């Protein structure tokens, strides 16, 4: 059995990954991902059949797609972030032979360890005290690093020099021994190892740099991730095959990539209107694994995202025209700007708080508008969204506002279900995280 029976969970447990849910889901996961058990709840509520299709237009690392596939329901996801798109596509690919995957990875590990030994770099933090290593963690040899442009893309101190050297050696070994059956899974295993054990990153839930480690095990950590994948694949490969497709694209331009009237249900969690730059959460692995190689790559990625933070706003953005007549959103934007003036906040980002709020809800309105043509009449939708007070503590009731926008575009609002509450960092106020449930009745005759 892949899933245990549902049980009552405390508010703190609501967003955690349950032990029985780890196969595929735990291969790589955003710290802010919504949990598989929530997807299960709405798949059951919507009473979907194996012949029907589920869409996740903000699919992230594929939680909805993985859970749908486990339950025998076809799915399609759309994701703009290239590393998240890559992760989701691997997490629904259960084709590799587990034994072959481990054998191939062990060959790569042996090669990487031989190269590191030749460099005088051991894959063991204890080697810091060996004669060939300085006390500050530097090797007697010249350590490899990224070029200066790529280093500037990273959070300063994200990864220490010795672990970075070892990671680049391992990455090159994976590339040189490329095997179509295994290499993509091996790259994803490296992404997870980077985040979970190799780097200095800390998530709580914001991404930041924690205690800087002079060294970290790299090859063995990666191999452990591959072995976890293999254990999970032995279970997953026993399940019936159903299609799961991950498309790289913008959730505001879905008609370009999804066929009309395909979708019977939507289960998703879009970004919230706050100051979280979601690309920072995945920056280290995106750069090291060549998904982002320059500022131009990063800028192109951000342009395909719903504007949810001021670091993703560009001259010429005009999604706010979609909600120009929505007085409630305009009133919130005015309140944010008035608060800014009262507090004397003058930075460039603070001056954009009111604008990004309108761009966010305009982008979501554009998304809902585009979505209508790919939904079948009667399709059910579940959007996990949360209240926010990031912009100078002005409350934004995200779920209620999105409900109003959807209703204006012809959707039926079924309800706002409370998922859990979160404590606002600044105000210590409890914020609601909700599931907005909608139904698409079909075009009006």
Secondary structure, DSSP 4 states (H G I P E B T S, - for coil): ---PPP----GGGTTSPPGGGHHHHTTS--TTPPPHHHHHHHHHHTT--TTSEEEETT-TTTHHHHHHHHTT-EEEEEE-SHHHHHHHHHHT---S-HHHHHHHHHHHHHHHHHHHHHHT--SSGGGGGSTTB-TTS-BSSPPP---HHHHHHSPTTSS-HHHHHHHHHHHHHHHHT--TTTHHHHHHHHHHHIIIIIS-EEESSSEEE-SPPS----HHHHHHHHHHHHHHHHHHTTSPP--EEEEES-TT-GGGTS-TT-EEEEEE-PPPSSS--HHHHTHHHHHHTTS--SHHHHHHHHHTS---SGGG--TT--GGGGGTT-HHHHHHHHHHHHHHHHHT--SHHHHTHHHHHHHHHHHHHHHHHHHGGGEEEEEEEEEEEE-B-TTTT--B-HHHHHHHHHHHTTEEEEEEEEEEEEE-TTT--EEEEEEEEEEE-----
